[in-house]
Amino acid sequence: MSESLAKRYLAIRRQTERLARPLSPEDCLAQSRPTGVSPVKWHLGHTAWFFEVLILDKLPGYKPFNPALLALFNSYYRSVGRPFDRRLRGILSRPSLEQVYRYREQIDRQMLVLLEKTAEHNRLIELGLQHEQQHQQSILRDIKHLFWSNPLRPAYLEQEPPTAHVEREIPPLEWVVFPEGLHWVGHEGEDFAYDNELPRHRQYLEAFQLASRLVTNGEFQAFIEDGGYRRPEFWLDLGWDTLSEEGWRAPLYWQEREGSWWEMTLAGMGPLEAAAPVCHINYFEADAYARWAGARLPSEAEWEVAAQNVPIEGNLLERGLYHPAPLAETGKPGSLLQLFGDVWEWTASPHSPYPGYRPPPGPAGEYNGKFMCNQFVLRGGSCVTPRAHIRATYRNFYPPQVRLEFSGLRLARDRR
C-alpha cells in the first residue's frame, strides 16, 4: 500500500468537501450561466465519477454505484459514453446533495481498498487527485460567479472583504533582464506532470525583460480612464468585436458606485483596492493593456525560464484569502515577485502541443490534447490554487474571451 498516497487521497477529497461546506443545498444546485460554470453539486459528483469510471470500473467484477450517474457526471469524455448536456447541469435536482455525498463516500471506500491491495493504478490515481484539485479551484470560481449574479451579492466567506483594508503604496515596477539563449522547457523528472507539459525540449529565446510584479487594479484603472475600452487601436480585431458585443467597460466583478469602483469578492462587495493585482480579465483585455502600456505579454517559454528557480510560495489556496493580495514586500533588486499565486498570468502563447507530443491512450488522452485549439496558456496559479498542485511547468489554458478565472497579467518586453 502507498500510505502516503492514501493520506494524500483522503486529504484532497476532504478539502473539496470543506470548500463546499459553507454552501446550502440550493447554492450547490444553481448554475449561473449555461457554459463556463457548473453547479457545486456537479463538481462533487464529477470528481467521484472520475475515480469510478477511469479506475474502479476497469476492475474485474466491479458494479457501478448507480449506472444512471455515469452520464450525468461525465464532463467531456466521449470515449466512455455520451455526456449529459453541460448547459442543463443546473436542473439536476436529483440525485440530491446528500446522495452525492454518499456516492463520494462509497467511491472513497473502494479506492482505499484498492490502494491497500496494489500500486498498479497509482499513476492514474494521482491524475485523479490533480484533477480534483483543479475542480477545487472551479468550485470557488463558479460560486463567486453565482453569488455575483444574485442581486443580494451574498458572501461565501463570513469575514470582512479583503478589499476593505487600508490602501497600500504600490511598489515601483522594475524590469528583470534575461539574456538570449537556448533553454530547456517542459517537465523533467518522475514527479507528476500533465501530458501537455511534455516532452521536455529545447527552445531558443531572444533576450527579454519581465516586470518584477503583477499589474495592479490602480494601473488597470488608469487604462480604463484613458479610454482603454473605447480605443480599438489597442485591441485585437476579434477582441474588439467581442468587447463591442458584450459591452465590457471594466474587468468582471467591478462595479461603479457614485464615482468609485467596487469589487465582488468571495467575502462580498468591497471597495476596489488599487494595490491588489487586477483579476478576472481575459486574454484580450490583458493584451490590450500591455499594448497601451508600451509592452507585451510574455511567451509561456519566457515565463517558465524566468520561474525555473523561484520557490513556489505566495498567496495560494491554503492562505484562505481566496482573493489577490497587495504585494507585501518589494524583494531584492532583480527578483521576480508574485510568480506563484494571486492570479493566473496570461501569456501570448496558444495552447499547442510541444514538439513530439502524443496524447496518452484511453480516456486520459482526452484530458488536454483535445483542447489544443483556440486556447491561450496561463501560468503560475492563483489565490485559489492548492500549493501542491502548481509548478513552473504547469500549463493552464482558456479561450481568449473567458473572464471567469482568477486571471491577470505580468508585462514583458524585448530587451532594449
Stockholm file with secondary structure:
# STOCKHOLM 1.0

chainA/1-416         MSESLAKRYLAIRRQTERLARPLSPEDCLAQSRPTGVSPVKWHLGHTAWFFEVLILDKLPGYKPFNPALLALFNSYYRSVGRPFDRRLRGILSRPSLEQVYRYREQIDRQMLVLLEKTAEHNRLIELGLQHEQQHQQSILRDIKHLFWSNPLRPAYLEQEPPTAHVEREIPPLEWVVFPEGLHWVGHEGEDFAYDNELPRHRQYLEAFQLASRLVTNGEFQAFIEDGGYRRPEFWLDLGWDTLSEEGWRAPLYWQEREGSWWEMTLAGMGPLEAAAPVCHINYFEADAYARWAGARLPSEAEWEVAAQNVPIEGNLLERGLYHPAPLAETGKPGSLLQLFGDVWEWTASPHSPYPGYRPPPGPAGEYNGKFMCNQFVLRGGSCVTPRAHIRATYRNFYPPQVRLEFSGLRLARDRR
#=GR chainA/1-416 SS CCHHHHHHHHHHHHHHHHHHTTSCHHHHHCCSSSSSCCCHHHHHHHHHHHHHHHTGGGSTTCCCSCTTHHHHTCCSCGGGCCCCCGGGGGGCCCSCHHHHHHHHHHHHHHHHHHHHHCSTTHHHHHHHHHHHHHHHHHHHHHHHHHHHHSTTCCCSSSSCCGGGSCCCCCCCCCEEEECCEEEEESCCSSSCCCGGGCSCEEEEECCEEEESSCCBHHHHHHHHHTTTTTCGGGSCHHHHHHHHHHTCCSCTTEEEETTEEEEEETTEEEECCTTSBCCSCCHHHHHHHHHHTTCBCCCHHHHHHHHTTSCCCSSCGGGSCCSCCCCCCCCSTTCCCSCSSSSEEEEEEECCCCTTCCCCSSGGGGSSGGGCSSCEEEESCCTTSCGGGCCTTCCEEECTTCCCSSEECCCEEECC
#=GC SS_cons         CCHHHHHHHHHHHHHHHHHHTTSCHHHHHCCSSSSSCCCHHHHHHHHHHHHHHHTGGGSTTCCCSCTTHHHHTCCSCGGGCCCCCGGGGGGCCCSCHHHHHHHHHHHHHHHHHHHHHCSTTHHHHHHHHHHHHHHHHHHHHHHHHHHHHSTTCCCSSSSCCGGGSCCCCCCCCCEEEECCEEEEESCCSSSCCCGGGCSCEEEEECCEEEESSCCBHHHHHHHHHTTTTTCGGGSCHHHHHHHHHHTCCSCTTEEEETTEEEEEETTEEEECCTTSBCCSCCHHHHHHHHHHTTCBCCCHHHHHHHHTTSCCCSSCGGGSCCSCCCCCCCCSTTCCCSCSSSSEEEEEEECCCCTTCCCCSSGGGGSSGGGCSSCEEEESCCTTSCGGGCCTTCCEEECTTCCCSSEECCCEEECC
//
